[in-house]
Amino acid sequence: MLSRRVGVQHVEAVEDAVQSALMAALESWTTAGPPDNRSAWLYRVAHNRLVGDLRQRAGRSRILERHGEQAEQALREVDMPGDAPAVFLPGEVEDSLLRMLFVCCDDAIPEPSQLVFALKTLCGFGVEEIALRLFTSEANVYKRLGRARSRLQTLPSIPDELSGEQYAVRLPAVHKVLYLLFTEGYLSSHAQHAIRRELCDEAIRLTTLLAEHPVGQGPQTFALLSLMHLHVARMTSRQDGAGGLLLLEEQDRSLWDRQQIQVGLEWLARSAQGDAFSRYHAEAGIAAEHCLAPSFEETRWERVVECYALLEHAAPSAIHRLNRAVAVAQWQGPAAGLAVVEGFDPPTWLAGSYLWAAVLADLHGRCGNTAAADRHRDAALELAPTDALRQLLKRRLGSRDGD
């Protein structure tokens, strides 16, 4: 809301103002108790801090000299009462966060920088979390963040409403941000929280708004929303009593949310309209096969393998090949699964991931290749980003004496 008022080129000042408001709340609410309307309190404090900061940095006269009438309009907007109703144009995305996702996914910004900026600034990800999720280094995250901010600083003080064409061009990037937001919630890289339900819920909320709005109504959005619901349906069964992660074959299927599964299947059916097919269709298809299987052993693994093959075609990636190998191993045995990745030279980002090592350790172990299994197992445990994942891998890959 604040960025919409003063322009996204001031996003760093906005971030500082919001942090200041949160710190003020921590101090004030602890002693005096929270106000009746907490959101309005936070907004007003952040708004006042932002106004003071912008004036202190540049001063009204210097802003006017540099930006003329545009800056005058920005300052008038800043001075408006904090509870003034927002005015939206016909067809405009009314949710502030969802609209900002479209603003930040400017196609003039390289896609990797779009994702980094949106995840960091709008979704609250830390640099380490982004690096792990995008299979890159923290240094690259900072570089991409800088590129995005440099571009956004060139935008008008108060961005005009995006055109229909701009929404359409930016929609795929918004899909990716929402997908990554959900993924981080479903299998978190956070050291203390293996699952972050609040991120999943927010991703579903935003994707639902997108699916119900003309700018986002379409097969890809519907498939993405289906995927989210089908995964959330199994959320309760993914952890044991101590908070540890459970393997799919260990989960109590009676805990799965059948209503969520039904909602997911309904969105999947809606996504089948037209000829469009995306990675989200393939992944939702895989999730549906798991949700509909009576047991792990009775899963239609041949259909899962087929979906992974379609996924590789729709969105070529070494990680999809790796997942297909796992599914093939369940269908035709570990040797067949190993053959899928045998002789394959993984890209650096995957070769240095615990995922590659863990799958090879599992397949070699099931084939009786003890030495290779132990070597890859050790690498997987060393590369695992969280203790929850490390414990899961130990249980899946077995333990050596002394572990």
C-alpha positions in Angstrom: 0.0 0.0 0.0 2.8 2.4 0.8 4.7 1.5 -2.4 1.6 2.2 -4.3 1.3 5.7 -2.8 4.9 6.9 -3.2 6.1 4.7 -6.0 8.2 1.5 -6.1 11.4 3.4 -6.7 11.2 4.3 -3.0 10.8 0.6 -1.9 13.9 0.7 0.3 12.5 3.6 2.2 9.2 1.8 2.5 10.9 -1.3 3.9 12.7 0.8 6.5 9.5 2.5 7.5 7.7 -0.8 7.9 10.5 -2.3 10.0 10.4 0.8 12.1 6.7 0.4 12.6 7.1 -3.2 13.6 9.8 -2.3 16.2 7.6 0.4 17.5 4.7 -2.1 17.9 7.0 -4.5 19.7 7.9 -1.8 22.2 4.5 -0.2 22.6 2.2 -3.2 22.5 4.3 -5.1 25.0 3.7 -2.5 27.7 0.3 -0.9 26.7 -1.3 -3.7 24.9 -2.2 -3.9 21.2 -4.7 -1.4 19.7 -8.1 -2.4 18.5 -7.1 -2.1 14.8 -3.6 -3.4 14.6 -3.2 -3.1 10.9 -4.3 0.5 10.8 -1.9 1.3 13.7 1.0 -0.3 11.8 0.1 1.5 8.6 -0.2 4.9 10.2 3.1 4.6 12.0 4.9 3.3 8.9 3.2 6.0 6.8 4.4 8.8 9.1 7.9 7.4 9.3 8.0 7.2 5.5 6.8 10.8 5.0 9.4 12.1 7.4 12.2 10.0 5.8 11.4 11.1 2.3 11.3 14.8 3.3 14.5 14.5 5.3 16.3 12.8 2.5 15.5 15.2 -0.3 13.3 18.0 0.9 10.2 19.1 -1.0 12.0 21.8 -3.1 14.8 19.4 -4.3 12.2 16.7 -5.2 10.2 19.3 -7.2 13.3 20.6 -9.0 14.2 17.1 -10.0 10.9 15.5 -10.8 8.5 18.5 -11.2 4.7 17.9 -11.1 5.1 14.1 -10.8 6.9 14.5 -7.5 4.4 17.1 -6.3 1.6 14.6 -6.9 3.6 11.9 -5.0 4.0 14.1 -2.0 0.3 15.0 -2.1 -0.5 11.3 -2.1 1.8 10.8 0.9 0.1 13.5 2.8 -3.4 12.0 2.3 -5.0 10.5 5.4 -4.0 6.9 6.0 -7.6 5.7 6.0 -8.5 7.2 2.6 -10.2 4.6 0.5 -8.3 3.2 -2.4 -9.6 3.9 -5.9 -9.3 1.1 -8.4 -9.8 1.3 -12.2 -12.0 -1.2 -14.0 -10.2 -4.5 -14.4 -7.5 -3.5 -11.9 -6.1 -6.0 -9.4 -7.4 -4.7 -6.1 -5.3 -6.8 -3.7 -2.3 -4.7 -2.9 0.2 -7.6 -2.7 -1.0 -9.3 -5.8 -0.9 -6.0 -7.7 2.6 -5.3 -6.5 3.7 -8.8 -7.8 2.7 -7.7 -11.3 4.4 -4.3 -10.9 7.6 -6.0 -9.7 7.5 -8.6 -12.5 8.4 -6.0 -15.0 9.4 -7.7 -18.2 12.3 -5.2 -18.6 13.9 -6.9 -15.6 15.6 -10.2 -16.2 13.4 -13.0 -14.9 15.8 -14.2 -12.2 15.9 -10.7 -10.8 12.1 -10.5 -10.9 11.9 -13.6 -8.8 14.5 -12.6 -6.3 13.0 -9.1 -5.8 9.5 -10.4 -5.4 10.5 -13.2 -3.0 12.7 -10.9 -0.9 10.6 -7.8 -0.8 7.0 -9.0 -1.1 7.1 -12.5 0.3 9.6 -11.9 3.1 12.2 -14.6 2.1 15.7 -14.3 3.4 18.7 -14.3 1.1 19.7 -17.8 2.1 16.2 -19.1 1.6 16.1 -17.6 -1.9 19.5 -19.0 -2.8 18.5 -22.5 -1.7 15.1 -22.3 -3.5 16.6 -21.0 -6.8 19.7 -23.2 -6.6 22.1 -20.3 -6.8 24.6 -18.5 -4.5 23.8 -15.8 -2.0 26.1 -13.5 -4.0 24.0 -14.0 -7.1 20.9 -13.3 -5.1 22.3 -9.9 -4.0 23.3 -9.1 -7.6 19.9 -9.9 -9.0 18.2 -7.9 -6.2 20.4 -4.9 -7.1 19.4 -5.2 -10.8 15.7 -5.3 -10.0 16.0 -2.2 -7.7 17.9 -0.3 -10.3 15.2 -0.8 -12.9 12.3 0.0 -10.5 14.0 3.3 -9.6 13.4 4.4 -13.1 9.6 3.9 -12.9 7.2 6.9 -12.5 6.6 8.1 -9.0 3.1 6.8 -9.0 2.9 3.9 -11.5 -0.1 4.1 -13.8 -2.5 1.1 -14.1 -0.9 -1.7 -16.1 -2.4 -2.5 -19.4 -4.0 -5.8 -20.3 -1.0 -6.6 -22.4 1.4 -5.9 -19.5 -0.7 -8.2 -17.2 -0.6 -11.0 -19.8 3.2 -10.7 -20.3 3.9 -10.6 -16.6 1.5 -13.4 -15.6 4.0 -16.3 -16.1 6.5 -14.6 -13.7 3.7 -14.1 -11.2 2.9 -17.8 -11.4 6.5 -18.7 -10.7 6.6 -16.4 -7.6 3.4 -17.9 -6.2 4.7 -21.4 -6.9 7.9 -20.7 -5.1 6.1 -19.1 -2.2 4.0 -22.2 -1.8 7.0 -24.5 -2.2 8.9 -22.8 0.6 5.9 -23.3 2.8 5.4 -26.9 1.9 9.1 -27.9 2.3 10.8 -25.0 4.1 14.5 -24.3 4.1 14.0 -22.6 7.4 16.2 -24.1 10.1 13.4 -24.2 12.8 10.3 -24.9 10.7 10.2 -27.8 8.2 6.7 -26.7 7.1 5.3 -23.2 7.1 1.6 -23.4 6.7 1.1 -19.6 6.7 3.1 -19.3 3.4 1.0 -22.1 1.8 -2.2 -20.3 2.9 -1.0 -17.0 1.5 0.0 -18.5 -1.8 -3.4 -20.2 -2.1 -5.2 -16.9 -1.2 -3.3 -14.9 -3.8 -3.6 -17.6 -6.5 -7.4 -17.9 -5.8 -7.7 -14.1 -6.3 -5.8 -14.4 -9.5 -8.0 -17.3 -10.7 -11.1 -15.3 -10.0 -9.8 -12.1 -11.8 -9.9 -11.6 -15.6 -6.2 -11.0 -15.8 -5.4 -14.5 -14.4 -8.3 -16.6 -15.4 -6.8 -19.4 -17.5 -5.6 -23.0 -17.5 -2.2 -22.3 -16.0 -3.6 -20.5 -13.0 -6.2 -23.1 -12.5 -3.6 -25.9 -12.7 -1.3 -24.1 -10.2 -4.2 -23.7 -7.8 -5.1 -27.3 -8.1 -1.5 -28.3 -7.3 -1.6 -26.2 -4.2 -4.8 -27.7 -2.9 -3.8 -31.2 -3.6 -0.5 -30.7 -1.7 -2.1 -28.9 1.3 -4.6 -31.8 1.6 -1.7 -34.0 2.8 -0.1 -31.4 5.0 -1.3 -32.7 8.3 0.2 -36.1 7.8 3.6 -34.9 6.7 5.0 -34.5 10.2 5.2 -36.8 13.2 4.4 -35.8 16.8 7.8 -34.3 17.3 7.6 -32.2 14.1 9.8 -34.4 12.0 9.1 -34.9 8.4 7.5 -38.2 7.2 8.0 -40.0 3.9 5.0 -40.4 1.6 4.9 -44.1 2.4 4.9 -43.4 6.1 2.0 -41.0 6.1 -1.4 -41.8 7.6 -3.7 -41.4 4.6 -6.8 -41.2 6.9 -5.5 -37.7 7.9 -5.6 -36.4 4.4 -8.2 -33.7 3.9 -10.7 -35.1 1.4 -12.5 -31.8 1.0 -9.2 -30.2 -0.1 -8.6 -33.0 -2.5 -12.0 -32.5 -4.0 -11.3 -28.8 -4.5 -8.0 -29.6 -6.1 -9.6 -32.0 -8.5 -12.2 -29.5 -9.4 -9.6 -26.9 -10.3 -7.6 -29.6 -12.2 -10.8 -30.3 -14.3 -11.1 -26.6 -15.0 -7.5 -26.4 -16.1 -8.2 -28.9 -18.9 -10.1 -26.4 -21.0 -8.4 -25.4 -24.2 -5.1 -26.7 -25.6 -2.7 -25.1 -23.1 -0.5 -27.4 -21.1 2.1 -26.3 -18.6 4.4 -27.6 -15.9 1.6 -26.9 -13.4 -0.7 -29.3 -15.2 1.9 -32.1 -15.0 2.7 -31.5 -11.4 -1.0 -31.3 -10.4 -1.5 -34.6 -12.3 1.3 -36.2 -10.2 -0.2 -34.8 -7.0 -3.7 -36.1 -8.0 -2.3 -39.6 -8.6 -0.8 -39.7 -5.0 -4.0 -38.3 -3.5 -6.3 -40.8 -5.2 -4.1 -43.9 -4.6 -5.5 -46.2 -1.9 -1.9 -46.9 -0.6 1.7 -46.1 -1.5 2.1 -49.6 -3.1 -1.1 -49.2 -5.1 -0.1 -45.9 -6.7 -0.3 -45.9 -10.4 3.4 -45.3 -10.9 3.2 -45.7 -14.6 0.9 -42.7 -14.7 3.3 -40.8 -12.4 6.2 -41.6 -14.8 4.1 -40.4 -17.7 3.4 -37.1 -16.0 7.1 -36.6 -15.2 7.8 -37.2 -18.9 5.3 -34.5 -19.8 6.8 -32.2 -17.2 10.3 -32.6 -18.7 8.8 -31.7 -22.1 6.9 -28.7 -20.8 9.6 -27.4 -18.6 13.0 -29.1 -19.3 15.0 -29.4 -16.1 17.4 -31.9 -14.7 15.4 -32.0 -11.5 12.4 -33.4 -13.4 14.6 -36.1 -14.8 15.8 -37.0 -11.3 12.2 -37.2 -10.1 11.2 -39.4 -13.1 14.0 -41.7 -12.1 12.5 -42.1 -8.6 9.1 -42.8 -10.1 10.5 -45.3 -12.6 12.3 -47.1 -9.7 8.9 -47.5 -7.9 7.3 -48.8 -11.1 9.9 -51.0 -12.7 12.6 -51.4 -10.0 15.7 -49.5 -8.8 17.9 -50.7 -11.7 15.5 -49.2 -14.2 15.4 -46.0 -12.2 19.2 -45.8 -12.1 19.3 -46.3 -15.8 17.4 -43.0 -16.2 20.2 -41.0 -14.7 23.1 -43.3 -15.6 25.6 -41.4 -17.8 23.7 -38.1 -17.2 25.9 -35.2 -16.4 23.9 -33.0 -14.0 24.3 -29.2 -14.1 26.4 -27.7 -11.3 23.4 -26.4 -9.4 22.0 -29.9 -9.1 25.2 -31.8 -8.6 25.9 -29.6 -5.6 22.4 -30.3 -4.1 21.4 -32.9 -1.5 18.6 -34.0 -3.9 21.0 -35.5 -6.5 23.1 -37.3 -3.9 20.1 -38.6 -2.0 18.4 -40.1 -5.1 21.7 -41.8 -6.2 22.2 -43.1 -2.7 18.8 -44.6 -2.6 18.9 -46.2 -6.0 22.4 -47.6 -5.6 21.5 -48.9 -2.1 18.5 -50.7 -3.4 20.6 -52.2 -6.3 23.1 -53.5 -3.8 25.9 -51.1 -4.8 27.0 -50.5 -1.2 30.1 -48.4 -1.8 28.4 -46.0 -4.2 25.4 -45.8 -1.9 27.5 -44.9 1.1 29.4 -42.3 -0.8 26.3 -40.5 -2.1 24.6 -40.9 1.3 27.4 -39.1 3.1 27.2 -36.3 0.5 23.4 -36.0 0.9 23.6 -35.7 4.7 26.4 -33.1 4.4 24.5 -31.0 1.9 21.0 -31.2 3.5 20.1 -27.6 4.4 18.1 -28.3 7.6 18.2 -30.8 10.4 14.6 -32.0 9.6 15.7 -33.0 6.1 18.9 -34.6 7.5 16.9 -36.8 9.8 14.5 -37.7 7.0 17.4 -38.7 4.8 18.9 -40.8 7.5 15.6 -42.7 7.9 15.2 -43.1 4.2 18.8 -44.0 3.3 19.6 -46.0 6.4 22.2 -45.4 9.0 25.8 -46.6 9.3 27.2 -47.9 12.6 28.0 -44.9 14.8 25.4 -42.5 13.1 
